[in-house]
């Protein structure tokens, strides 16, 4: 049942009569800044910024989302959407925010190896539902991230080199477009929109349900190896050479960590500089042990958790934060990581540098991540060899990515852009041909640019 709007009959130009009309169509709630629960509804995982909409709609169904979008179009207000709030980007004041966190149903069909999720579902739900059937989704490093936003941005996770991006395996999308229509989108029905949604993120509507394939993965040889920060050079150079030799079943990354002295951080990492090698191998454990041996031997590990593990424990590999915190996330895609690039990275982010980032991570791409999807989509970073991303506290400038530009492909990965200064670079996530095609799809389905918040792509004929 819709909650009462207790504020004045008009807020920031939104007429009370229009709000009454919205309420009459909702099963969920509509809240203005004066209402109890408004701030709580807006709270997301990344606290670096917060939406301040004229109206937040706590949706319970696709019909609620449709009502919210129609209301926004009528009032000429921009629309944003939030599930978990991991990927927030420069939210301007005003507009309509659709909160989908209550729409979180998940179902797994073990016979077709597919999953169905609603807009607010998180990856841990899919992992838990798939595991009893020996199946795994192409989730990211954190199981607390929302399935839909992650997948629409591409979806780069621990199984990526073997199976590709999460967006590559989407089979059906239910989306509310700018005219308020609830559309069922597949490779055969609205094919251009299907192409654009898988990689172009939230520019074309609000996705309310998603169907995608699951992988036959029950277990991993995986985990992490931590080294003292003074061994960063030997670890990074060894890992760089090692990535040129490993099979596609091996997905890995290296992270340079400067974590605060707080209770959520393992005691041996608090207030120190450390190196964390992350491993996910789907082959036999004995083969994984052989492959990882050179990494173990390149330094003096302070912790080593790499072992046979059920896929349901995949969160143990990266050990991402589980409590909300404020951070900027920035990145570039690297075309190579040769000796000069590695030395440049160590100079700006290694021991003795002035780097203040909480994390500087290099992820190995290639394999299935470099090949076109069976059903083409808009994911735009397939030619990269590595991603280089940073997680920075509030007020921290970019001191890492700029010096690494000589080794960049010129592109960024859309899902690794979060924080108050990351809305603009969305156009830098695609090559010119892909970006032009996305802009044409945008013009066809959202000519008034209703969905212009977050990481916007402007419509062009």
Secondary structure, DSSP 8 states (H G I E B T S, - for coil): ------S-S-BTTB-HHHHHHHHHH-SSEEE-TTSTTHHHHH--SBTT---B-SEEEE-SSHHHHHHHHHHHHHHT--EEEESS-TT-B---BSSEEEE-TT---EEEETTTTEEEEETT-BHHHHHHHHHTTT-B----S-TTSBHHHHHHT----TTHHHH--GGGGEEEEEEE-TTS-EEEE-SSSSHHHHHHHHHHGGGS-EEEEEEEE-B---EEEEEEEEEEGGGHHHHHHHHHHHHTT--TTEEEEEEEEE--SSTTS-GGGTTSEEEEEEEEE-S-HHHHHHHHHHHHTTS-EEEE--EEEEGGGTHHHH----S-B--EEEEEEES---HHHHHHHHHHHSTT-----SEEEEEE--GGGGS--SS------TT-SEEEEEEE-TT----STGGGGGGB-S---GGG-BBTT-SGGGGGGS-HHHHHHHHHHHHHH-TT----SSS------
